[in-house]
Amino acid sequence: MLKMKNLLVEAPEDVTADIEKAQTGGLATAVKLFSKIASDPDFQKIANAGKTDGDEGDEVIAVKETSTLAKNLYATQMEIGFDKSLKDAMSNAFKCVDYAFESKVTMGSPDGRIPLLTAQVAGKKVVLDGHHRWSLCFMINPEADMMVTEMQMPSGATDEDALIIMQMAIAAKAGDLQTKTISGQDLMGVKSDIVKQYVLENIKPEGIEAFEKGDKKLNSAEAIADHMAAAHATILKRKGEFERAIMPQAGKSGTDQDTVNTALGQGTINFSEPKPGDVTEEGLKRHFQKIAKIKG
């Protein structure tokens, strides 16, 4: 029989209080507090105790691979980089225009071509991570059918709920929580005529050629500029409410999104009323015995 250490813990009051505040104080508070306690051993035990809290299935969040039209997605982030949404399209850098017109679209990133991270909440689909890949694709081809990894949130959940759970999961798996800030001009803070002028001044012959391959009507700088300005007018209506500096960044934090998604799908992230009592020797014993049986 697998020998277990006695992991029945009474977490320090400050860690327990921080977890409670993180879950009730909104996304900005959650990110601040999870960043502070992510590496704390007591936080790690509690946050990863979803299987030992008395109900192994109460925190299962299905995460599925699917596709969604770019124009049907909404941002959760209020700021999106202007250059990152437009510059590469001007010369078809990294084949971004080619990718945006494929039948199933996965845009490039520093980690390769990966799906967006999205969530189904309150009757709409929102972007949790990958805003720049989404905005670049949207500005090129709003009709693109984009590959996404979609969190299936329960009825009544909000996009903020999804973001808080995701940040807790990243902190639980990485032992850290890092974020990024926006640099340069904000796409969501300019008028569409600025976008049109930018395209007219910066589009390259190779960019025009790539657009025309994707859509025969987009065969001139003027046609592409009008097209991207119209896309911008639409994307402005999908602006999120949360600052870039509090958005999920699994890779930057020290884990990977697949690991986080797997943990959520298995119900191991203890986001529903987490408390020290969820970490029990008996519960952990049952959990590890189950794993050992599966592996055996």
Disulfide bonds with the S-S distance in Angstrom:
none
